[in-house]
Amino acid sequence: MKTIDKAETARMSEAELYQNEMKLKISRDYKNTIDTAFDEGKLEGKMEGIIEGKLEARLEGRVEGEHQVKLEIARKMKHKGFSENEIAEMTGLSASDILLL
């Protein structure tokens, strides 16, 4: 929208001034709506990222914890004389995990 200087507004009728003000108001309202939606979208995206990151970290922690429990069970089984194949079958651990015990 073009900018109107003071000289131009001085020559305008009341109706033209009112119409110009309404156009400016509509333009500003539209811009504010877009800016607000953009900011809200950014905030929503950040919140989703934080939540997703926390859930992923929690899941990774849970998986790591389960793996540690399996390793501890495998150590005990190995100590009790179970074969590597039996340990792998019962714990779901890989042969390389069992060899490292």
N, CA and C atoms as a LAMMPS dump frame, in Angstrom:
ITEM: TIMESTEP
0
ITEM: NUMBER OF ATOMS
303
ITEM: BOX BOUNDS ff ff ff
-5.0000000000000000e+02 5.0000000000000000e+02
-5.0000000000000000e+02 5.0000000000000000e+02
-5.0000000000000000e+02 5.0000000000000000e+02
ITEM: ATOMS id mol type element x y z
1 1 1 N 0.85 -1.171 0
2 1 2 C 0 0 0
3 1 3 C 0.893 1.231 0
4 2 1 N 0.541 2.199 -0.784
5 2 2 C 1.386 3.393 -0.918
6 2 3 C 1.23 4.309 0.297
7 3 1 N 2.314 4.964 0.641
8 3 2 C 2.316 5.902 1.751
9 3 3 C 1.786 7.242 1.276
10 4 1 N 0.97 7.86 2.103
11 4 2 C 0.39 9.155 1.748
12 4 3 C 1.031 10.212 2.645
13 5 1 N 1.537 11.285 2.028
14 5 2 C 2.181 12.339 2.827
15 5 3 C 1.145 13.339 3.337
16 6 1 N 1.589 14.265 4.178
17 6 2 C 0.696 15.24 4.815
18 6 3 C -0.004 16.14 3.799
19 7 1 N 0.697 16.496 2.744
20 7 2 C 0.095 17.376 1.731
21 7 3 C -1.083 16.675 1.056
22 8 1 N -0.921 15.389 0.775
23 8 2 C -2.009 14.649 0.13
24 8 3 C -3.209 14.513 1.059
25 9 1 N -2.94 14.236 2.35
26 9 2 C -4.063 14.078 3.28
27 9 3 C -4.781 15.398 3.504
28 10 1 N -4.079 16.517 3.395
29 10 2 C -4.713 17.832 3.565
30 10 3 C -5.719 18.112 2.451
31 11 1 N -5.487 17.526 1.287
32 11 2 C -6.391 17.764 0.148
33 11 3 C -7.558 16.77 0.115
34 12 1 N -7.559 15.772 0.989
35 12 2 C -8.596 14.737 0.951
36 12 3 C -9.864 15.191 1.665
37 13 1 N -10.969 14.67 1.173
38 13 2 C -12.248 14.915 1.856
39 13 3 C -12.325 13.974 3.07
40 14 1 N -13.316 14.23 3.908
41 14 2 C -13.478 13.379 5.093
42 14 3 C -13.721 11.93 4.681
43 15 1 N -14.488 11.738 3.64
44 15 2 C -14.79 10.385 3.167
45 15 3 C -13.512 9.698 2.683
46 16 1 N -12.675 10.433 1.958
47 16 2 C -11.419 9.858 1.47
48 16 3 C -10.468 9.549 2.632
49 17 1 N -10.417 10.439 3.616
50 17 2 C -9.589 10.201 4.804
51 17 3 C -10.061 8.956 5.545
52 18 1 N -11.389 8.854 5.7
53 18 2 C -11.957 7.695 6.386
54 18 3 C -11.624 6.411 5.614
55 19 1 N -11.809 6.45 4.303
56 19 2 C -11.522 5.283 3.471
57 19 3 C -10.045 4.906 3.572
58 20 1 N -9.167 5.909 3.561
59 20 2 C -7.737 5.659 3.673
60 20 3 C -7.4 5.039 5.034
61 21 1 N -8.004 5.558 6.096
62 21 2 C -7.775 5.028 7.442
63 21 3 C -8.248 3.58 7.542
64 22 1 N -9.385 3.285 6.937
65 22 2 C -9.918 1.921 6.968
66 22 3 C -8.994 0.964 6.219
67 23 1 N -8.458 1.409 5.071
68 23 2 C -7.518 0.572 4.317
69 23 3 C -6.259 0.3 5.149
70 24 1 N -5.767 1.344 5.826
71 24 2 C -4.596 1.18 6.686
72 24 3 C -4.889 0.219 7.835
73 25 1 N -6.081 0.375 8.44
74 25 2 C -6.461 -0.494 9.552
75 25 3 C -6.537 -1.948 9.09
76 26 1 N -7.18 -2.176 7.961
77 26 2 C -7.303 -3.532 7.429
78 26 3 C -5.922 -4.112 7.129
79 27 1 N -5.066 -3.304 6.528
80 27 2 C -3.718 -3.752 6.201
81 27 3 C -2.937 -4.101 7.467
82 28 1 N -3.026 -3.25 8.492
83 28 2 C -2.324 -3.511 9.756
84 28 3 C -2.898 -4.737 10.459
85 29 1 N -4.217 -4.858 10.463
86 29 2 C -4.851 -6.023 11.082
87 29 3 C -4.405 -7.309 10.396
88 30 1 N -4.368 -7.287 9.081
89 30 2 C -3.956 -8.459 8.311
90 30 3 C -2.509 -8.828 8.645
91 31 1 N -1.629 -7.822 8.676
92 31 2 C -0.229 -8.067 9.001
93 31 3 C -0.088 -8.618 10.416
94 32 1 N -0.816 -8.032 11.371
95 32 2 C -0.764 -8.513 12.752
96 32 3 C -1.266 -9.946 12.868
97 33 1 N -2.313 -10.277 12.117
98 33 2 C -2.841 -11.637 12.127
99 33 3 C -1.796 -12.618 11.618
100 34 1 N -1.154 -12.266 10.528
101 34 2 C -0.123 -13.136 9.962
102 34 3 C 1.062 -13.266 10.924
103 35 1 N 1.504 -12.14 11.489
104 35 2 C 2.623 -12.17 12.432
105 35 3 C 2.294 -13.027 13.65
106 36 1 N 1.079 -12.882 14.176
107 36 2 C 0.663 -13.655 15.344
108 36 3 C 0.614 -15.14 15.008
109 37 1 N 0.034 -15.475 13.869
110 37 2 C -0.04 -16.877 13.465
111 37 3 C 1.358 -17.452 13.289
112 38 1 N 2.249 -16.683 12.704
113 38 2 C 3.63 -17.137 12.508
114 38 3 C 4.303 -17.386 13.855
115 39 1 N 4.164 -16.424 14.778
116 39 2 C 4.775 -16.572 16.103
117 39 3 C 4.186 -17.762 16.862
118 40 1 N 2.865 -17.926 16.765
119 40 2 C 2.231 -19.06 17.434
120 40 3 C 2.692 -20.377 16.82
121 41 1 N 2.863 -20.398 15.512
122 41 2 C 3.354 -21.595 14.839
123 41 3 C 4.77 -21.94 15.274
124 42 1 N 5.607 -20.924 15.404
125 42 2 C 6.975 -21.15 15.869
126 42 3 C 6.97 -21.705 17.292
127 43 1 N 6.146 -21.115 18.138
128 43 2 C 6.058 -21.563 19.525
129 43 3 C 5.55 -23.003 19.586
130 44 1 N 4.518 -23.287 18.801
131 44 2 C 3.969 -24.644 18.785
132 44 3 C 5.021 -25.642 18.303
133 45 1 N 5.767 -25.26 17.276
134 45 2 C 6.828 -26.132 16.772
135 45 3 C 7.908 -26.382 17.812
136 46 1 N 8.278 -25.338 18.539
137 46 2 C 9.282 -25.502 19.596
138 46 3 C 8.769 -26.435 20.686
139 47 1 N 7.515 -26.243 21.079
140 47 2 C 6.937 -27.092 22.117
141 47 3 C 6.878 -28.549 21.67
142 48 1 N 6.482 -28.771 20.421
143 48 2 C 6.441 -30.137 19.902
144 48 3 C 7.84 -30.751 19.901
145 49 1 N 8.833 -29.945 19.527
146 49 2 C 10.211 -30.432 19.522
147 49 3 C 10.692 -30.807 20.911
148 50 1 N 10.348 -29.989 21.895
149 50 2 C 10.747 -30.276 23.279
150 50 3 C 10.087 -31.565 23.758
151 51 1 N 8.793 -31.687 23.511
152 51 2 C 8.068 -32.883 23.94
153 51 3 C 8.617 -34.118 23.243
154 52 1 N 8.815 -34.016 21.934
155 52 2 C 9.346 -35.153 21.178
156 52 3 C 10.732 -35.539 21.684
157 53 1 N 11.563 -34.531 21.956
158 53 2 C 12.908 -34.801 22.454
159 53 3 C 12.886 -35.498 23.808
160 54 1 N 11.99 -35.035 24.693
161 54 2 C 11.887 -35.665 26.012
162 54 3 C 11.385 -37.095 25.908
163 55 1 N 10.396 -37.321 25.051
164 55 2 C 9.883 -38.676 24.884
165 55 3 C 10.947 -39.599 24.299
166 56 1 N 11.688 -39.068 23.322
167 56 2 C 12.747 -39.866 22.704
168 56 3 C 13.832 -40.2 23.724
169 57 1 N 14.21 -39.221 24.535
170 57 2 C 15.232 -39.459 25.558
171 57 3 C 14.741 -40.482 26.579
172 58 1 N 13.462 -40.362 26.942
173 58 2 C 12.893 -41.31 27.907
174 58 3 C 12.888 -42.725 27.322
175 59 1 N 12.511 -42.844 26.052
176 59 2 C 12.489 -44.144 25.39
177 59 3 C 13.899 -44.712 25.28
178 60 1 N 14.859 -43.876 24.889
179 60 2 C 16.246 -44.341 24.789
180 60 3 C 16.749 -44.811 26.145
181 61 1 N 16.406 -44.087 27.198
182 61 2 C 16.799 -44.477 28.549
183 61 3 C 16.194 -45.798 28.956
184 62 1 N 14.94 -45.984 28.581
185 62 2 C 14.248 -47.228 28.906
186 62 3 C 14.884 -48.406 28.158
187 63 1 N 15.187 -48.193 26.88
188 63 2 C 15.808 -49.247 26.072
189 63 3 C 17.19 -49.585 26.634
190 64 1 N 17.951 -48.544 26.982
191 64 2 C 19.284 -48.767 27.552
192 64 3 C 19.173 -49.502 28.878
193 65 1 N 18.192 -49.137 29.68
194 65 2 C 17.978 -49.815 30.964
195 65 3 C 17.633 -51.284 30.779
196 66 1 N 16.773 -51.581 29.814
197 66 2 C 16.413 -52.971 29.531
198 66 3 C 17.638 -53.754 29.068
199 67 1 N 18.472 -53.122 28.266
200 67 2 C 19.689 -53.787 27.781
201 67 3 C 20.625 -54.108 28.951
202 68 1 N 20.749 -53.163 29.873
203 68 2 C 21.605 -53.386 31.051
204 68 3 C 21.071 -54.533 31.909
205 69 1 N 19.76 -54.629 32.057
206 69 2 C 19.162 -55.724 32.827
207 69 3 C 19.467 -57.06 32.14
208 70 1 N 19.32 -57.092 30.815
209 70 2 C 19.62 -58.322 30.074
210 70 3 C 21.088 -58.717 30.234
211 71 1 N 21.97 -57.737 30.21
212 71 2 C 23.401 -58.031 30.387
213 71 3 C 23.67 -58.601 31.773
214 72 1 N 23.017 -58.068 32.784
215 72 2 C 23.203 -58.566 34.151
216 72 3 C 22.691 -59.999 34.276
217 73 1 N 21.543 -60.277 33.684
218 73 2 C 21.001 -61.641 33.694
219 73 3 C 21.956 -62.567 32.963
220 74 1 N 22.47 -62.125 31.824
221 74 2 C 23.401 -62.944 31.047
222 74 3 C 24.675 -63.232 31.844
223 75 1 N 25.183 -62.257 32.576
224 75 2 C 26.374 -62.477 33.417
225 75 3 C 26.105 -63.59 34.442
226 76 1 N 24.935 -63.495 35.065
227 76 2 C 24.581 -64.503 36.073
228 76 3 C 24.435 -65.887 35.43
229 77 1 N 23.821 -65.918 34.253
230 77 2 C 23.648 -67.192 33.551
231 77 3 C 25 -67.78 33.158
232 78 1 N 25.89 -66.927 32.693
233 78 2 C 27.227 -67.388 32.293
234 78 3 C 27.97 -67.938 33.513
235 79 1 N 27.824 -67.262 34.631
236 79 2 C 28.459 -67.688 35.879
237 79 3 C 27.903 -69.042 36.333
238 80 1 N 26.619 -69.275 36.048
239 80 2 C 25.976 -70.539 36.44
240 80 3 C 26.26 -71.662 35.444
241 81 1 N 26.956 -71.341 34.332
242 81 2 C 27.358 -72.393 33.399
243 81 3 C 26.47 -72.552 32.17
244 82 1 N 25.557 -71.634 31.921
245 82 2 C 24.746 -71.715 30.709
246 82 3 C 25.633 -71.461 29.496
247 83 1 N 25.304 -72.108 28.366
248 83 2 C 26.072 -71.9 27.129
249 83 3 C 25.722 -70.544 26.52
250 84 1 N 26.592 -70.081 25.658
251 84 2 C 26.336 -68.791 24.993
252 84 3 C 25.053 -68.843 24.167
253 85 1 N 24.779 -69.971 23.528
254 85 2 C 23.549 -70.121 22.741
255 85 3 C 22.314 -70.051 23.632
256 86 1 N 22.365 -70.703 24.792
257 86 2 C 21.232 -70.671 25.721
258 86 3 C 21.002 -69.237 26.234
259 87 1 N 22.095 -68.557 26.553
260 87 2 C 21.985 -67.189 27.052
261 87 3 C 21.381 -66.283 25.977
262 88 1 N 21.866 -66.419 24.748
263 88 2 C 21.365 -65.601 23.644
264 88 3 C 19.879 -65.862 23.414
265 89 1 N 19.498 -67.134 23.445
266 89 2 C 18.102 -67.505 23.217
267 89 3 C 17.194 -66.953 24.321
268 90 1 N 17.633 -67.004 25.556
269 90 2 C 16.788 -66.606 26.683
270 90 3 C 16.767 -65.093 26.913
271 91 1 N 17.844 -64.398 26.579
272 91 2 C 17.901 -62.956 26.838
273 91 3 C 17.636 -62.109 25.599
274 92 1 N 17.843 -62.699 24.428
275 92 2 C 17.696 -61.926 23.202
276 92 3 C 18.93 -61.098 22.882
277 93 1 N 20.012 -61.301 23.646
278 93 2 C 21.258 -60.581 23.381
279 93 3 C 21.982 -61.201 22.202
280 94 1 N 22.815 -60.406 21.568
281 94 2 C 23.605 -60.914 20.452
282 94 3 C 24.803 -61.71 20.991
283 95 1 N 25.358 -62.532 20.141
284 95 2 C 26.537 -63.333 20.526
285 95 3 C 27.696 -62.411 20.901
286 96 1 N 27.839 -61.294 20.205
287 96 2 C 28.951 -60.376 20.517
288 96 3 C 28.761 -59.75 21.904
289 97 1 N 27.518 -59.443 22.292
290 97 2 C 27.265 -58.924 23.644
291 97 3 C 27.662 -59.938 24.695
292 98 1 N 27.321 -61.187 24.439
293 98 2 C 27.6 -62.261 25.409
294 98 3 C 29.101 -62.52 25.505
295 99 1 N 29.799 -62.475 24.4
296 99 2 C 31.247 -62.669 24.401
297 99 3 C 31.974 -61.605 25.217
298 100 1 N 31.423 -60.425 25.267
299 100 2 C 32.066 -59.326 26.01
300 100 3 C 31.879 -59.437 27.52
301 101 1 N 31.045 -60.366 27.971
302 101 2 C 30.795 -60.494 29.419
303 101 3 C 31.959 -61.12 30.132
